[in-house]
Amino acid sequence: MKIGITIPNNFGVEDPQYLCELAMLAEELGYFAIFSGEHLIHTQYVTDRLGSKPYFHPLAILSFIAARTTRIALGQSVIALPLHHPVELAKYTATLDHLSRGRVILGAGTGYAPEEFEAMNIPFEERGTRTDESLEILKKLWSDESSSFEGRHWTLRNVRAFPKAYLRPTIPVWVGGMSRRAKLRAARFGDGWQPTGISVEEFSMGVREVKDMVAAAGRDPGQFAICMRYNVGIEGEHYNELERRTLLAWDDTAEIGRTTRAYEDGGATSMMFALNSSNATSLEKAVRRIAGELLS
């Protein structure tokens, strides 16, 4: 069972250097991965939480962290694929993959905030098909010498783009989302599934469903990653409805241990604990407490 954490690039930490320090601590303590989140603009939900505090770009932050770490994996939870051109995103992630010597895990989702799609002049109702096409294009650009694709949104004709994935054949993609469509997308195009906000019972059912889909797609379910995202609550912070569905107090290490074992029994190959705070002291304590319970 692998244990990862999110770094709170999404929670109004004023100094991005601190996010790197937190990532370095996580590596030192033995976490397998850190994950960053994404919103391109301060949607109403983000504004309610952060006001005008910063929400840093997930890949830029990970690029900085890559230079200061050597082992910890660098993931996202998640990148909203429809808000990015797949050719540009393939270049950025492949570059980060080389900078980090093959440590990137691309966390992929459809996005859910209409304001962001409006700001990017992208139809919100196209997010599903754009995500599927992006996933196909990314895999091609990371692995094929020359990539061609004909879709509803993008067309590529003999496109040559380098570098490829540092560790061939491709960069692993973990697809986020809890819907049947998200599971099917993960099974067809991804290398893993990362849900959040669901109970152990819902999770266990979802694992069985997505693994059946992986097998139906002619792939090996035993090589498919399952990462449950669970929220760590820190006093004084505001949490939305989805976050409250799976929320643990940072200092309740016994419950953190019980919860982790329950999801492992339900089929998780890794757990991601979301550190939802900008308080440096509380964040460091949480990182150390979780490591003490699960990584010692």
Summary of the structure (lengths in Angstrom):
residues: 296
radius of gyration: 18.2
end to end distance: 12.9
largest distance: 55.0
contacts: 1014
relative contact order: 0.15
helix: 46%
strand: 19%
